[in-house]
Amino acid sequence: MATITLNINERSKFGKAILELIKIGISENKGVELVKIPNDETIKAIEEINLGKLIKAENATELIKKLNS
């Protein structure tokens, strides 16, 4: 199976047609699988969580104080 990353202009006629073909392929189980890949910012945040780089607070007010300090 090949993995392809596409940037599709969903406002264009051709982009809409491609998206429709993909939706049909997924819904009819025609060998097309939608794989969601997190962006770089999300990957970095996950890595920081795994390293224990968290700000712990008892409530929202305490969290805001810690973030602003």
KAGI-V481386 format. One line per field, one symbol per residue. ss: DSSP state (a for helix, b for strand, c for the rest). psi: psi as a letter, one per 40 degrees, with the letter a starting at -180 (. if undefined). burial: I if it has 9 or more other C-alpha atoms within 8 Angstrom, else O. Layout:
ss->???
psi->???
burial->???
//
This chain:
ss->ccccccccccccaaaaaaaaaaaaaaaccccccccccccaaaaaaaaaaacccccccccaaaaaaaaac
psi->hihhhihhgeeidddddddddddddddeffehhhhhhiidddddddddddeegihhididddddddde.
burial->OOOOOOOOOOOOOOIIOOIOOIOOIIOOOOOOOOOOOOOOOOIOOOOIIOOOOOOOOOOOOIIOOOOOO
//
